[in-house]
Amino acid sequence: MKRSRQWLVVVAFCLTCSNAMATLAIAGSVAIAPDAKFLLRGQTASLTYTITNIGDEPLEEASAGTFYFGWGPSSTIFPSGTAATAPCIMTFFDLSPVPGQAPAVINTVFFRPTPVLPGETRECVLEISVSQEAGGPFTQQFGITGSRGNQSTTVSQFIFFPLGQVAAVPTASLFAWMALVLSVMFSGTLIARRRIARSYLARWR
């Protein structure tokens, strides 16, 4: 009897170790066609987000997004949905700028279906329009996030739009980086509210 109890303790310890060693990890990419280096102001292109679960835990939620200004020389690209976007879900969050200033918008796309099991890949296809008012060549930052419970992991990718000019690649602004962080936080808040409101969504990230 004593030996049986010892084995039960060992098994329980191993299960605990297994759970502790479980990892949440993703690989993500952003593809633009035609290539961003050939796009000019006012032109449109397709944008494809891809996420792959490379960890050993299912992703209960997965999302991707970017930040942009609604108009003016600081504007960059304008995302929109197409027939190919479904079943992914698009959302737009206005950061409520000062009146008279260009609206700062966070576009978040939720991959579907979920969960994303280990080894699985999901894609979301959007359309983007390059701003006709863009002040010059710019770098656009995109974030891709997977989450499970209270854990999340994010990867980012920078894409340079030269707009037909030869110029050094500008560095991403701190504001743009903070906007992406806000996007991840907003996505998590939205997910949490949906879980509370709809029990069937209860459990990227």
Secondary structure by P-SEA (a helix, b strand, c coil): caaaaaaaaaaaaaaaaaaaabbbbbccccccccccccccccbbbbbbbbbbcccccccccccccccccccccccccccccccccccbbbbbbbccccccccbbbbbbbbbccccccccbbbbbbbccccccccccbbbbbbbbbbbccccbbbbbbbbbbccccccccccccaaaaaaaaaaaaaaaaaaaaaaaacccccccc
